[in-house]
Amino acid sequence: MTLVGDVEMRRLNRRWRRQDRTTDVLSFQEGPLTPAGKGMLPFLGDVIISPVQVRRQALEAGMSWRSEFNLMLIHGTLHLLGYDHLTKRDAAKMLPLQQRTLKRLQL
């Protein structure tokens, strides 16, 4: 996981998603899952989070910064696992899963 400010997040979002604005979380996976050594988890990729944007969203939603941050970390990780929310059908799978994961981890 990498934390960046608004300027860097906007630059990344513009470069990789062609959206010239900041965002809360981006996920990057360079290729197939990297096999793990014995007793280790595979490397999934990187989750980039803008704590500044997360704070704004938390305030707008009436949530704690910590809850929103944890939600974005789960959200980004689900993207690395192949989930998406571009269609209603995909969102109907991913978004409830992120809420269940947040609740199950008690974050």
Backbone as numpy.savetxt, mean C-alpha at the origin, in Angstrom:
# Nx Ny Nz CAx CAy CAz Cx Cy Cz
9.70 -1.63 3.12 8.85 -0.45 3.12 9.75 0.78 3.12
9.32 1.77 2.34 10.04 3.02 2.25 9.05 4.16 2.51
9.47 5.13 3.32 8.66 6.31 3.60 9.23 7.48 2.82
8.36 8.23 2.15 8.79 9.38 1.35 7.84 10.54 1.59
8.30 11.74 1.25 7.47 12.93 1.33 6.61 13.11 0.10
5.81 14.16 0.12 4.90 14.45 -0.99 5.60 14.64 -2.33
6.73 15.36 -2.32 7.42 15.65 -3.58 7.88 14.35 -4.24
8.51 13.48 -3.47 8.98 12.21 -4.02 7.82 11.30 -4.43
6.77 11.26 -3.61 5.62 10.41 -3.94 4.95 10.90 -5.22
4.85 12.20 -5.38 4.27 12.75 -6.60 5.13 12.38 -7.81
6.45 12.49 -7.66 7.37 12.14 -8.74 7.21 10.67 -9.14
7.15 9.79 -8.14 6.98 8.35 -8.41 5.64 8.07 -9.06
4.59 8.69 -8.56 3.25 8.49 -9.11 3.16 8.99 -10.55
3.82 10.11 -10.83 3.83 10.66 -12.19 4.61 9.73 -13.12
5.75 9.24 -12.65 6.60 8.39 -13.50 5.97 7.03 -13.78
5.43 6.38 -12.76 4.98 5.00 -12.91 3.49 4.85 -13.19
2.69 5.84 -12.80 1.25 5.72 -13.01 0.69 6.82 -13.89
1.57 7.75 -14.30 1.17 8.89 -15.14 0.10 9.75 -14.48
0.16 9.83 -13.16 -0.77 10.69 -12.40 0.06 11.73 -11.67
-0.10 12.98 -12.06 0.73 14.07 -11.54 0.14 14.62 -10.23
0.17 13.78 -9.23 -0.30 14.17 -7.89 0.31 13.21 -6.88
0.30 13.63 -5.63 0.78 12.71 -4.60 -0.25 11.61 -4.38
0.14 10.59 -3.71 -0.76 9.50 -3.37 -0.32 8.92 -2.03
-1.09 8.02 -1.50 -0.80 7.47 -0.17 0.20 6.32 -0.20
0.01 5.40 -1.14 0.84 4.20 -1.17 1.05 3.73 -2.61
2.25 3.28 -2.89 2.58 2.65 -4.16 3.29 1.34 -3.85
3.08 0.37 -4.70 3.75 -0.93 -4.54 4.52 -1.24 -5.80
5.73 -1.75 -5.62 6.59 -2.09 -6.75 7.07 -3.52 -6.62
6.82 -4.27 -7.67 7.29 -5.66 -7.74 8.11 -5.78 -9.01
9.38 -6.13 -8.88 10.28 -6.13 -10.03 10.14 -7.34 -10.93
9.56 -8.38 -10.48 9.44 -9.58 -11.29 8.76 -10.64 -10.46
8.98 -11.90 -10.78 8.38 -12.97 -9.98 8.94 -12.95 -8.56
8.21 -13.56 -7.67 8.65 -13.62 -6.28 10.05 -14.20 -6.18
10.86 -13.56 -5.38 12.21 -14.04 -5.15 12.16 -15.18 -4.15
12.68 -16.36 -4.49 12.63 -17.48 -3.55 13.37 -17.14 -2.26
12.88 -17.65 -1.18 13.48 -17.39 0.12 14.40 -18.54 0.50
15.39 -18.21 1.30 16.24 -19.25 1.87 15.49 -19.97 2.97
16.09 -20.99 3.49 15.46 -21.79 4.54 15.13 -20.90 5.75
13.88 -20.96 6.16 13.43 -20.19 7.31 13.18 -18.73 7.04
13.18 -18.34 5.76 12.97 -16.94 5.41 11.74 -16.80 4.53
11.14 -15.62 4.56 10.00 -15.32 3.71 10.49 -14.81 2.36
9.73 -15.04 1.29 10.15 -14.52 -0.02 10.05 -12.99 -0.05
10.88 -12.37 -0.86 10.80 -10.93 -1.06 9.68 -10.64 -2.05
8.67 -9.89 -1.63 7.53 -9.59 -2.48 7.74 -8.36 -3.35
8.46 -7.40 -2.84 8.64 -6.12 -3.53 8.75 -5.03 -2.49
8.46 -3.80 -2.90 8.57 -2.68 -1.98 7.26 -1.92 -1.92
6.91 -1.50 -0.73 5.75 -0.65 -0.50 6.28 0.73 -0.13
5.87 1.74 -0.88 6.27 3.12 -0.65 5.07 3.85 -0.06
5.27 4.50 1.08 4.17 5.18 1.76 4.55 6.64 2.00
3.59 7.53 1.79 3.75 8.95 2.12 3.04 9.21 3.45
3.79 9.30 4.56 3.16 9.56 5.85 2.38 10.88 5.88
2.82 11.87 5.11 2.13 13.16 5.06 0.74 12.98 4.46
0.66 12.25 3.35 -0.64 12.00 2.71 -1.52 11.11 3.60
-0.91 10.14 4.24 -1.65 9.26 5.15 -2.27 10.08 6.28
-1.52 11.04 6.79 -2.04 11.90 7.87 -3.23 12.71 7.38
-3.13 13.28 6.18 -4.26 14.05 5.64 -5.50 13.17 5.52
-5.31 11.96 4.99 -6.45 11.04 4.82 -7.04 10.64 6.16
-6.19 10.40 7.14 -6.66 10.01 8.47 -7.52 11.13 9.06
-7.07 12.37 8.93 -7.85 13.50 9.44 -9.20 13.61 8.73
-9.19 13.45 7.40 -10.44 13.52 6.63 -11.41 12.42 7.02
-10.89 11.23 7.31 -11.73 10.08 7.62 -12.06 9.98 9.11
-11.46 10.84 9.93 -11.69 10.77 11.37 -11.05 9.54 12.00
-9.95 9.09 11.40 -9.24 7.91 11.91 -7.93 8.37 12.55
-7.34 7.50 13.33 -6.02 7.80 13.86 -5.01 7.64 12.73
-3.90 8.38 12.84 -2.84 8.26 11.85 -2.33 6.83 11.79
-2.19 6.21 12.94 -1.66 4.84 13.01 -2.57 3.85 12.28
-3.87 3.97 12.50 -4.81 3.07 11.82 -4.75 3.23 10.31
-4.71 4.47 9.85 -4.64 4.72 8.41 -3.31 4.23 7.84
-2.22 4.45 8.56 -0.91 3.98 8.11 -0.90 2.46 7.99
-1.40 1.77 9.01 -1.46 0.31 8.95 -2.32 -0.18 7.80
-3.43 0.52 7.57 -4.30 0.16 6.45 -3.56 0.31 5.12
-2.80 1.37 4.97 -2.05 1.59 3.72 -0.93 0.55 3.56
-0.31 0.14 4.65 0.71 -0.90 4.58 0.09 -2.23 4.13
-1.06 -2.56 4.68 -1.77 -3.77 4.26 -2.21 -3.64 2.80
-2.73 -2.48 2.43 -3.19 -2.22 1.07 -2.05 -2.44 0.07
-0.90 -1.84 0.35 0.26 -1.99 -0.53 0.74 -3.42 -0.61
0.72 -4.12 0.51 1.15 -5.52 0.54 0.20 -6.39 -0.27
-1.09 -6.13 -0.18 -2.05 -6.89 -0.99 -1.80 -6.69 -2.49
-1.42 -5.46 -2.87 -1.06 -5.24 -4.28 0.11 -6.13 -4.67
1.11 -6.25 -3.79 2.25 -7.12 -4.08 1.86 -8.58 -4.20
0.78 -8.95 -3.54 0.29 -10.32 -3.59 -0.65 -10.56 -4.77
-0.85 -9.52 -5.59 -1.64 -9.69 -6.81 -3.04 -9.14 -6.76
-3.45 -8.55 -5.66 -4.79 -7.97 -5.57 -4.81 -6.58 -6.18
-5.98 -6.18 -6.68 -6.14 -4.85 -7.24 -7.57 -4.38 -7.01
-7.84 -3.13 -7.35 -9.18 -2.58 -7.14 -9.60 -1.69 -8.31
-9.09 -2.01 -9.50 -9.41 -1.22 -10.69 -10.83 -1.47 -11.19
-11.35 -2.66 -10.96 -12.73 -2.95 -11.34 -13.55 -3.17 -10.07
-14.84 -3.06 -10.19 -15.71 -3.30 -9.03 -15.54 -4.72 -8.50
-15.38 -5.64 -9.40 -15.23 -7.05 -9.01 -13.93 -7.25 -8.21
-12.84 -6.66 -8.69 -11.56 -6.77 -7.98 -11.63 -6.06 -6.63
-12.24 -4.88 -6.62 -12.36 -4.11 -5.37 -13.20 -4.88 -4.35
-14.22 -5.60 -4.83 -15.07 -6.37 -3.92 -14.30 -7.50 -3.24
-13.19 -7.91 -3.82 -12.33 -8.92 -3.19 -11.28 -8.27 -2.29
-10.62 -7.25 -2.83 -9.47 -6.68 -2.14 -9.84 -5.85 -0.91
-10.78 -4.95 -1.05 -11.06 -4.01 0.03 -11.59 -4.68 1.31
-12.51 -5.64 1.21 -12.90 -6.35 2.43 -11.75 -7.17 3.03
-10.90 -7.71 2.17 -9.75 -8.47 2.67 -8.81 -7.58 3.46
-8.59 -6.36 3.00 -7.70 -5.48 3.76 -8.32 -5.12 5.11
-9.63 -4.96 5.16 -10.28 -4.66 6.44 -10.21 -5.86 7.39
-10.45 -7.07 6.85 -10.35 -8.27 7.68 -8.93 -8.47 8.20
-7.95 -8.20 7.35 -6.55 -8.34 7.75 -6.22 -7.35 8.85
-6.64 -6.12 8.70 -6.40 -5.10 9.72 -7.01 -5.52 11.05
-8.24 -6.01 10.99 -8.93 -6.44 12.21 -8.24 -7.66 12.82
-7.89 -8.61 11.97 -7.26 -9.84 12.48 -5.90 -9.56 13.13
-5.14 -8.65 12.55 -3.84 -8.31 13.12 -3.97 -7.36 14.31
-5.18 -6.88 14.54 -5.47 -5.96 15.65 -4.57 -4.74 15.61
-4.44 -4.18 14.41 -3.58 -2.99 14.26 -4.39 -1.73 14.35
